[in-house]
Amino acid sequence: MTTQIVILAAGMGSRLGRSLPKPLTELNDGRTIMQQQFDNIHAAFGRDVRVTIVVGYKLEHIVEAFPHAQFVYNEQYDQTNTSKSLLRALRASKDGGVLWMNGDVVFDPEALVRAGDLVAADRSFVCVNTAKVSDEEVKYTTDAEGFIQELSKTVEGGLGEAVGINFISRRDKAALVRRLDQVGDQDYFERGLEVAVAKDGVRLEPVDISDLYAVEIDFAEDLERANLFV
C-alpha cells in the first residue's frame, strides 16, 4: 500500500509574525518550509506518495502553492490545536498507517529515509532529538522496554524532545483516533498519543535523529537557525 503522509498546516502561526501561513515562509535557498518538506518526502518515498495537507488559516495560499496535494479542512483552526487537525486527517485517511509532520518543521532529508524501514514494517514511532531537552518543547520518557511512556511539554526528566515527525500503524490508528476525539480542543496531538499509550497499550518507538537537523519554526531565531542548514 502507498504510504500516506499528512502535513499539519491549519494554524495561524502568529508567533512568527508573518502574513502568510507559516509553512509558506521562504528559506534562504528559495524554497518554502513546506516545499522543503515535500522534497524530503519525495526523496524518501517517491513522487507517487499520497500527501494530505490539513489547512485552515488562509488556506487558499497553500492550495495554490501545492495544487497536486489532497486537502482536509479544519474549519475550527482558530479554536483548536493539532490534536483536532490530526483527528480530521486520520478520519479522512484510507486503510493503513499514516506518517505525519508539523507544517513548520525544517529537517534533514535523511530523517525520513531513516524512518522508512519502520513505516514499511508498519511500526508506530515518534522521531526524537536526545541532544537537548528544552522546557518549552514536547519531551518524552520511556518504559523498561524502551517504548515511549510519557509525551508532553510537562514531562519531568525527559530523555529528549519530539521533533514533530511521527507515524501511527494500521493496527494503532483506531485507538489514536478515539483518543484524539476525547482530548481537549487545545491539546497537541501528543496528548492523544500519550493517552493511547496509557489506555490502549499502543507501543511507540522513539527514533533518534539527534545527529540530523530538525528545527520547528516558532520564532524568528528558529528561522535563522534553520537557514544555517538548508
C-alpha positions as CSV (number, residue, x, y, z in Angstrom):
1,M,0.0,0.0,0.0
2,T,1.2,3.5,-0.8
3,T,2.5,5.4,2.2
4,Q,0.0,8.0,3.5
5,I,1.6,11.3,4.7
6,V,-0.1,14.2,6.4
7,I,1.2,17.7,6.9
8,L,-0.5,19.7,9.7
9,A,-0.7,23.3,8.4
10,A,-4.0,24.7,9.7
11,G,-2.7,27.0,12.4
12,M,-2.3,30.8,12.3
13,G,1.4,30.8,13.3
14,S,1.1,34.2,14.9
15,R,4.3,34.0,16.9
16,L,6.4,34.2,13.8
17,G,4.6,37.4,12.7
18,R,4.2,36.7,9.0
19,S,1.1,37.5,6.9
20,L,1.0,34.1,5.1
21,P,0.6,30.7,6.7
22,K,3.9,29.7,8.4
23,P,4.6,26.7,6.2
24,L,4.9,29.2,3.2
25,T,7.7,31.1,4.9
26,E,10.7,31.3,2.5
27,L,14.0,29.8,3.4
28,N,17.4,31.1,2.3
29,D,17.6,28.5,-0.5
30,G,14.4,30.0,-2.1
31,R,12.1,27.1,-1.1
32,T,9.3,27.5,1.4
33,I,9.3,25.4,4.6
34,M,6.6,23.2,3.1
35,Q,8.4,22.8,-0.2
36,Q,11.4,21.6,1.7
37,Q,9.1,19.0,3.4
38,F,7.7,17.9,0.0
39,D,11.2,17.5,-1.4
40,N,12.2,15.4,1.6
41,I,9.0,13.3,1.3
42,H,9.6,12.6,-2.4
43,A,13.2,11.8,-1.8
44,A,12.3,9.1,0.8
45,F,9.0,7.7,-0.6
46,G,8.9,8.6,-4.3
47,R,6.7,11.0,-6.2
48,D,3.6,8.9,-6.1
49,V,3.2,9.1,-2.3
50,R,-0.2,10.3,-1.1
51,V,0.2,13.7,0.8
52,T,-2.7,15.3,2.6
53,I,-2.4,18.8,4.0
54,V,-4.7,19.9,6.8
55,V,-5.5,23.5,6.1
56,G,-7.3,26.3,7.9
57,Y,-5.8,29.8,8.1
58,K,-5.5,31.5,4.7
59,L,-5.9,28.0,3.2
60,E,-6.1,29.4,-0.4
61,H,-2.4,30.2,-0.4
62,I,-1.4,26.7,0.5
63,V,-3.9,25.2,-2.0
64,E,-2.5,27.4,-4.7
65,A,1.1,26.5,-3.9
66,F,0.5,22.7,-3.7
67,P,-2.3,22.0,-6.1
68,H,-1.5,18.3,-6.5
69,A,-1.8,17.6,-2.8
70,Q,-5.0,16.5,-1.1
71,F,-6.6,18.7,1.5
72,V,-8.6,18.3,4.7
73,Y,-10.1,21.5,6.2
74,N,-10.1,22.3,9.9
75,E,-12.8,24.9,10.0
76,Q,-12.0,25.5,13.7
77,Y,-8.4,26.3,13.1
78,D,-8.6,29.4,15.3
79,Q,-10.2,27.5,18.2
80,T,-8.4,24.1,18.1
81,N,-4.9,22.7,18.3
82,T,-3.0,20.0,16.4
83,S,-5.0,17.2,18.1
84,K,-8.1,18.1,16.1
85,S,-6.3,18.7,12.9
86,L,-4.7,15.3,13.1
87,L,-8.0,13.8,14.0
88,R,-9.6,15.1,10.8
89,A,-6.8,13.8,8.7
90,L,-6.8,10.3,10.2
91,R,-10.6,10.1,9.7
92,A,-10.1,11.0,6.1
93,S,-7.3,8.6,5.5
94,K,-7.5,5.2,3.8
95,D,-6.7,1.9,5.4
96,G,-3.2,1.6,6.6
97,G,-0.7,3.6,8.7
98,V,-0.2,7.3,8.4
99,L,3.1,9.3,8.7
100,W,2.5,12.9,9.7
101,M,4.5,16.0,10.5
102,N,4.0,19.6,11.7
103,G,4.0,22.0,8.8
104,D,6.6,24.2,10.4
105,V,9.5,21.8,10.7
106,V,12.6,22.2,8.6
107,F,14.5,18.9,8.7
108,D,17.3,16.8,7.2
109,P,16.1,14.6,4.3
110,E,17.8,11.7,5.9
111,A,15.3,11.7,8.8
112,L,12.5,10.2,6.6
113,V,15.0,7.8,4.9
114,R,15.9,6.6,8.4
115,A,12.3,6.2,9.4
116,G,11.3,4.4,6.2
117,D,12.1,0.9,7.5
118,L,9.7,1.4,10.4
119,V,7.0,2.8,8.1
120,A,7.4,-0.2,5.8
121,A,7.2,-2.5,8.8
122,D,4.0,-0.7,10.0
123,R,5.5,0.1,13.4
124,S,4.4,3.3,15.3
125,F,7.1,5.8,16.2
126,V,8.0,9.3,17.2
127,C,11.2,10.9,15.9
128,V,13.2,12.4,18.8
129,N,16.2,14.5,19.5
130,T,18.2,13.5,22.6
131,A,20.8,16.2,22.2
132,K,18.7,18.8,24.1
133,V,15.7,19.0,26.4
134,S,14.1,22.5,26.4
135,D,11.3,23.3,28.9
136,E,9.0,24.7,26.1
137,E,9.3,21.6,23.9
138,V,7.4,18.3,23.9
139,K,9.6,15.8,25.9
140,Y,9.4,12.1,26.4
141,T,10.3,9.3,28.7
142,T,10.4,5.5,28.0
143,D,9.3,2.4,29.8
144,A,11.6,-0.6,30.7
145,E,11.4,-1.9,27.2
146,G,12.4,1.3,25.6
147,F,9.0,2.4,24.2
148,I,7.6,5.9,24.8
149,Q,5.7,6.2,28.1
150,E,5.2,10.0,28.6
151,L,5.0,12.6,25.9
152,S,4.2,16.2,26.7
153,K,5.6,19.6,27.4
154,T,5.2,19.0,31.2
155,V,7.3,15.8,31.3
156,E,10.0,15.9,34.1
157,G,13.3,14.1,33.5
158,G,12.7,14.0,29.8
159,L,15.2,11.9,27.7
160,G,14.9,14.3,24.7
161,E,12.4,16.2,22.6
162,A,9.9,15.1,20.0
163,V,10.7,16.8,16.7
164,G,7.3,16.7,15.0
165,I,7.6,13.7,12.7
166,N,5.6,10.7,13.6
167,F,3.9,7.5,12.4
168,I,0.9,5.6,13.5
169,S,0.5,2.0,12.3
170,R,-2.6,0.5,10.8
171,R,-3.1,-1.5,14.0
172,D,-2.9,1.5,16.3
173,K,-4.8,4.1,14.2
174,A,-8.3,3.4,15.6
175,A,-7.1,3.8,19.2
176,L,-5.4,7.1,18.3
177,V,-8.5,8.4,16.5
178,R,-10.6,7.6,19.6
179,R,-8.2,9.3,22.0
180,L,-7.8,12.4,19.7
181,D,-11.5,12.7,19.8
182,Q,-11.5,12.7,23.6
183,V,-8.7,15.1,24.4
184,G,-9.3,18.8,24.7
185,D,-9.6,21.2,21.8
186,Q,-6.4,23.0,22.8
187,D,-4.4,19.8,23.3
188,Y,-1.5,19.0,21.0
189,F,-1.7,15.6,19.1
190,E,1.0,14.3,21.5
191,R,-1.7,14.2,24.2
192,G,-3.7,11.7,22.1
193,L,-0.6,9.6,21.7
194,E,0.2,9.7,25.4
195,V,-3.3,8.6,26.3
196,A,-3.3,5.8,23.7
197,V,-0.1,4.5,25.2
198,A,-1.5,4.5,28.7
199,K,-5.0,3.3,28.0
200,D,-4.7,1.2,24.8
201,G,-1.3,-0.3,25.1
202,V,0.0,1.4,21.9
203,R,3.8,0.9,21.6
204,L,5.6,3.9,20.2
205,E,9.2,3.6,19.3
206,P,11.5,6.6,19.7
207,V,13.5,7.1,16.5
208,D,16.7,9.0,17.4
209,I,17.6,11.6,14.8
210,S,19.8,13.7,17.1
211,D,22.7,13.6,14.6
212,L,20.4,15.2,11.9
213,Y,18.9,18.7,11.9
214,A,15.2,19.3,12.7
215,V,14.1,22.8,13.6
216,E,10.5,23.7,14.4
217,I,9.9,27.3,13.3
218,D,8.1,29.3,16.0
219,F,10.1,32.4,16.2
220,A,12.5,34.5,14.0
221,E,15.5,33.0,15.8
222,D,14.3,29.5,14.8
223,L,14.1,30.5,11.2
224,E,17.7,31.9,11.4
225,R,18.9,28.6,12.8
226,A,17.1,26.6,10.1
227,N,18.6,28.7,7.4
228,L,22.1,27.6,8.5
229,F,21.2,24.0,7.3
230,V,19.4,24.4,4.1
